[in-house]
């Protein structure tokens, strides 16, 4: 009898073990990989591909992807040496030993203008490390245009194309305005997609996750990049990352949508939004609704307007300035002299167009500076300035949280006026 | 002997002391990478070092640069020896893979006590303790 029950107990354990193993196996082998993908994972195509596959398969299993899909474009964040540090550089340098990108891949802003860094006050030590980061990416075949607006310089996906982008503002813009499909990737996962040409099929690649869940009724006229940024802050803080359907916006320029995308992604974490008569994606129109009033927009602007500071740094180009924004600045700055540090951050190809068009000369004659390849979020400028004025709500968030600078948000016209004011305290 | 069955994120075996929190962890900005001490203001683990411990927490949060921060800690010798999550997300998963730190998730972390000696088997996706 004793032996019998003991046996029974033993059998039960065996059964449980088998069951658990089966359960575990089921979880571990949920994704369907092609023969080539399995070989990539086993290391047949080198270490960089193996590491990349490990990342993608783990992410796919975490988020319940049934398989990997091919991507046609990648945008990689995690480029500034200020954020990467020595070990980030080491990781990239290791990957570059045998890793080569399979699809068009561009970079996010670096920690400095790669050519004109001395004039912008960046140290030689930092510059050397930053260049090593860029060299590792270049070795892997990445196009080293360092910009948060890849869609303005030739990395421009079509409607419904699957891509793997990091850089939250560009993700929101690509999904919402262009109608391409990407999750909010991190730097290493986007790079893994570049080196394999794959991404796991989940999240914003699937129709069901792109549909609006809430309707936002905007009850006031929104105009100008600073006000579209404020709208993004109000909506983002209200609904976090929930996909929304926005009505009440009559028209929006590319620059205004760029500002709005950056802001809604920064303050809420959204990867996609819909705007009636403006964005192209299909969605059901949700019944649940929320109203955004003029008062709320004013409150958001007030929060980004700290009274007790004198502006010592003016910045335009978060996300990176378009050629139209640069043309407008040239018009506003023509014949004037700025009295404060004034940075226009933009993509190098956009800067080249500005050079060809004569805008750069007008702007630089007025004393403003171009900072290509970089931006005020990722450059090592903490402590250099006390009060930043910008038209970007995203710029305000990072100036305050990362660089502990005070902030003022205003229109581009007012930024130019502010920059030309004589500082009251001589430093 | 108790055995919690979860899911493999990254393989490898580690035995050590559990450092348990009910709050999310931000590896970029929330921890000093040169010491492994949690610096996030108001965090349950503020002032405590995660270095050499088996860090048990619900999930990662914050910037995706956190994956590189974990890698930096591994290189500097300040990283945890294993990671145990309730629900692993991108930052921690990628961080564990590139840093080669054993990591499992889908674990009922409330069953693990702070300071308890535990064993993590990343390959099998399990946590074992007395």
Interface residues (C-beta under 8 A of the other chain):
Chain A: X20 X23 X24 X27 X28 X51 X54 X55 X58 X59 X61 X62 X77 X78 X83 X84 X85 X86 X87 X88 X90 X91 X166 X185 X186 X187 X188 X189
Chain B: X5 X7 X8 X9 X10 X28 X33 X64 X65 X67 X68 X69 X71 X72 X74 X75 X76 X88 X89 X90 X91 X93 X94 X97 X98 X105 X106 X124 X125
